[in-house]
Amino acid sequence: MKSALLLFLAVMLVACTGQHDEHMDVSKSNTPDTPATKDTDSVLACTLTSSELQQRKETVLASLKKAVLERKELQDGFTFRFDGKDDMLDQLTEFVKSERSCCSFFKFRLTIDGNSKSIWLDITGPEGAKAFVTEELKL
């Protein structure tokens, strides 16, 4: 039951992130009646302390790095391929949940093959996010 619930939540996460489109984001619209607003999610700032980030690198990120089967560069980030089994899906879902709370500038997209062969995780963001993935997350 827990696996089914986690799978449902992951599918919903993919559906929600897959439907986001820059031109549909009302907060970024710049009409004559609406003043321009600063996009706070574009600021590259991690809210973890140095010791918390170091601990994350030694645990969660080290485990995730070992599980990467393939890495491809995207224009604004990277996509990573992982084994498509449920335990990997659980691990990736937990990673996204924790990472988005400290690094709100990232955008995540999970693509899950229905045949359980692979899961792709896209990590993208504003200018500088790609370097952050490489230099800080070491992915």
C-alpha positions as CSV (number, residue, x, y, z in Angstrom):
1,M,0.0,0.0,0.0
2,K,2.8,2.4,0.9
3,S,4.6,1.8,-2.4
4,A,1.3,2.4,-4.3
5,L,0.8,5.7,-2.4
6,L,4.4,6.8,-3.1
7,L,4.1,5.9,-6.7
8,F,0.9,7.9,-6.9
9,L,2.6,10.9,-5.3
10,A,5.5,10.7,-7.6
11,V,3.2,10.5,-10.7
12,M,1.3,13.6,-9.4
13,L,4.7,15.4,-8.9
14,V,5.6,14.6,-12.5
15,A,2.2,15.7,-13.7
16,C,2.4,19.0,-11.8
17,T,6.0,19.8,-12.8
18,G,5.4,18.7,-16.4
19,Q,2.5,21.2,-16.8
20,H,4.5,24.2,-15.6
21,D,5.2,26.6,-18.4
22,E,7.1,29.9,-18.2
23,H,4.5,31.8,-20.3
24,M,1.7,30.5,-18.1
25,D,3.2,31.7,-14.9
26,V,1.1,34.7,-13.8
27,S,3.6,35.8,-11.2
28,K,6.1,36.6,-14.0
29,S,3.6,38.5,-16.2
30,N,4.4,42.1,-16.8
31,T,1.2,43.8,-17.9
32,P,0.6,47.5,-17.7
33,D,-1.6,47.0,-14.6
34,T,0.9,44.7,-12.8
35,P,4.3,45.9,-11.7
36,A,7.2,43.6,-12.4
37,T,7.9,41.3,-9.5
38,K,11.3,39.9,-8.5
39,D,11.5,36.1,-9.0
40,T,13.0,35.0,-5.7
41,D,13.3,31.4,-6.9
42,S,16.0,32.6,-9.3
43,V,18.4,33.6,-6.5
44,L,21.0,30.8,-6.1
45,A,21.0,30.5,-2.3
46,C,21.0,27.3,-0.3
47,T,19.5,27.6,3.1
48,L,21.6,24.8,4.6
49,T,24.5,25.7,6.9
50,S,27.9,24.6,5.8
51,S,27.8,21.6,8.2
52,E,24.3,20.6,7.1
53,L,25.4,20.8,3.4
54,Q,28.5,18.8,4.2
55,Q,26.4,16.1,6.0
56,R,24.0,16.0,3.0
57,K,27.0,15.5,0.6
58,E,28.3,12.6,2.7
59,T,25.0,10.8,3.0
60,V,22.1,11.5,0.7
61,L,24.1,12.9,-2.2
62,A,26.8,10.3,-2.0
63,S,24.2,7.6,-2.2
64,L,22.4,9.3,-5.0
65,K,25.6,9.8,-7.0
66,K,26.4,6.0,-6.7
67,A,23.0,5.2,-8.2
68,V,23.3,7.4,-11.3
69,L,23.4,5.2,-14.4
70,E,23.6,8.0,-16.9
71,R,24.0,11.8,-16.9
72,K,23.1,14.2,-19.7
73,E,23.7,17.9,-19.9
74,L,20.7,20.1,-20.5
75,Q,20.7,23.8,-21.5
76,D,19.8,24.8,-17.9
77,G,20.9,21.8,-15.9
78,F,21.2,18.1,-16.0
79,T,19.1,14.9,-16.4
80,F,20.1,11.8,-14.6
81,R,19.0,8.2,-15.3
82,F,18.4,5.8,-12.4
83,D,17.2,2.2,-12.0
84,G,13.4,2.2,-12.3
85,K,12.6,0.1,-9.2
86,D,10.3,1.4,-6.5
87,D,13.0,1.7,-3.9
88,M,14.9,4.1,-6.2
89,L,11.7,6.0,-6.8
90,D,11.2,6.4,-3.1
91,Q,14.8,7.6,-2.7
92,L,14.4,10.2,-5.5
93,T,11.1,11.4,-4.1
94,E,12.7,12.0,-0.7
95,F,15.6,13.7,-2.3
96,V,13.4,16.1,-4.3
97,K,11.3,16.8,-1.2
98,S,14.4,17.7,0.9
99,E,16.3,19.5,-1.8
100,R,13.4,21.8,-2.8
101,S,13.1,23.0,0.8
102,C,16.6,24.3,1.0
103,C,17.3,25.2,-2.7
104,S,14.1,26.7,-4.0
105,F,15.7,27.9,-7.2
106,F,15.9,24.3,-8.6
107,K,13.2,22.9,-10.8
108,F,12.8,19.1,-10.6
109,R,11.1,16.7,-13.1
110,L,10.8,13.0,-12.6
111,T,10.1,10.9,-15.7
112,I,9.1,7.3,-14.7
113,D,9.0,4.5,-17.3
114,G,5.9,2.4,-16.8
115,N,7.9,-0.8,-17.3
116,S,10.2,0.0,-14.3
117,K,13.3,0.1,-16.5
118,S,14.4,3.6,-15.6
119,I,13.6,6.9,-13.9
120,W,15.0,10.2,-15.1
121,L,15.5,13.1,-12.8
122,D,15.9,16.5,-14.3
123,I,17.5,19.2,-12.1
124,T,17.3,22.6,-13.8
125,G,17.1,26.2,-12.8
126,P,18.2,29.8,-13.6
127,E,21.6,30.8,-14.7
128,G,24.2,29.3,-12.4
129,A,22.1,26.3,-11.4
130,K,24.0,24.0,-13.6
131,A,27.3,25.0,-12.0
132,F,25.7,24.6,-8.6
133,V,24.7,21.0,-9.4
134,T,28.3,20.2,-10.5
135,E,30.3,22.1,-7.9
136,E,28.1,22.0,-4.7
137,L,26.0,18.8,-5.2
138,K,28.8,17.0,-7.0
139,L,26.4,15.2,-9.2
